[in-house]
Amino acid sequence: MAIEIERKFLVKSVAWRDAVESASRIQQFYLAVTQDRSVRIRIADGVKAKLTLKFGSNQRARDEFEYAVDLGEAEEMRAHMVGDIIEKTRHNVRHDGFVYEVDVFEGRLAGLVIAELETPEDVPAIRLPSWLGREVT
């Protein structure tokens, strides 16, 4: 089990693009969502899948478990999803020793750009990059 501090921010400029180290196309969908837990499948680049379980009502620090899932089984589970498929391109961006995951959404969420920072401890505001906007964790 790993408890992580997960923070999400709106992105206010494209200054992050020069620091992109890698990118991946992601399709994700939820199998269950309640106030204090979620079960998600994420398919990356159409070749690998991961099951993620999150527990806890504090959106900033929760228990998280992740497991590799057979791609074919993940695609079959899509028939049991709740809500819509979320499509995005995830860019890994390094700043001040931390890796930010900048998600550029597609489909009905097109135009939304969110940066996520997952760390074992809280990062002070002074160490956050200037291209981050309002925190929306």
N, C-alpha and C positions, 0 to 999 in steps of 0.2 A: 504494500500500500504506500502511496506517495501523496502527501498533502502538498498542494502547490498554491502559491499566490498567483492568481490570474487576474490581470487587469486589461481592460479593453478601452481603446481611445478612438475617437473619430480622427481622421487624417486631414490636416488642413492645407497641405501643399504637396507637390510632387518631388520635393527635395530628397526623399528616401530612395528614389529610383536609381540614383548613381551608386548606391551602396548595396544593391541586390546581389546576393551570393548565389541563390538558386531559386527556382520557381517550380510549382507543381499545380496541375489542374485537379480540382477536387469536386466530387459530387458527394453530398452527405444527406442523410435522412435519419429521422428519429423513429425508434420503435416504441418508445414510451417516454413520457415527460410528465412529471408532477412537480410540485413546488420544491421538493427536496431531493429529487433524483431524476436522472435521465439515462437513456440507453440509446446510443447513436452508432450508426455504421458510416464509415467514411471510406470512399474509394478514391485512390490517388492515381492519376494518369492512366486510369482504366486497366491497371495491371496488379494492384495490390489493395487489400481491404483490411480495415481495422475496426474492431468493436470497442467502444468506449463506454464505461459505466462511471457516472459521477453521482456522489452522494453528499448531501448537506444543503442547507438552505442559505448559507452565506455564499453569495456569488463570487466572493473574492478568494476564499480559501475553502476548498472542498477535497474530499477523498476522491481519487481518480484511479481507475484500473483500465488498462488497455491490453488488447489481445489481437494478434493476427488472426484473420478469418479467411477461409478459402474464398477466392473471388466469385466463383459460381454460386456458392452458398449466400454470399453477401448480396448478389444480384437477385437471388430468389427471395431474400428477406424484404426486398423493396416492396413486394406485394402486401406487406404487413405494416408499412410505414404510417405514421400519423403526420398530418400536415403535408407540406410540399418538399420536393427535392431542392436542396440549396446547391447552387453551382457557383464556384469562385476559383480564382487563381491565387494561390498563396505564394508570396514572395518572402524569402528569408533575408532579413536586413540586419546587419550587425552595427551596433552603436554603443560605445563606451563599455565594451566587454559583454554586452547582452545581445541576444538574438531576438528581434522583433519579427512576428509573423504578420505581414501586411496582406490582408485579404481584399482583393478587388472582385466584387460580386457581379454576377451576370443574371440574365433572366429578369424576373420581376423585381429583383433587388439591384438591378444595374444602376451604377452611379454611386453606390455605397462603398466606401473604403474604410476599413477598420484595421487598426494595429492592435495586436495582442502581445502581451509580455507575460511569460510564465517564469516565475523565480521561486526559490525556496524561502526568500525573505523579501520584505518590502523595499522597493527602490525609491530613494528620495526624489522629489520633483526636480531638484537641481541637476540630476543625472539623466533626465528624460530628454530625448531629442526635440529640437525646436519645431519639427514638422508635425508633431502630435498636437491634436486639438483637444476638445473637451473629453474628459474621462466618462465612459458610458458603461462601466462594469456592471 
